[in-house]
């Protein structure tokens, strides 16, 4: 068997595995982030930024951390 073909096959399998792991992790994060965004008054679709590799979760965290929430913060008795 040709070593180059073997390495190409192994590399494509590795890329496929990385994509699958990324999508699974993003799906696990999308559901709770969607609920947080809707309770804060943002569109739940903001949580779909988790699908963007590497910087997506940082975009979501930045928006939630550094912008004013349309629904305001929870009153002291509801925390």
Buried (B, 14 or more C-beta within 10 A) or exposed (E): EEEEEEEEEEEEEEEEEEEEEBEEEBEEBBEEBBEBBBEBEBEBEBBBBBBBEEEBBEEBEEBBEEEEBEEEEEEEEEE
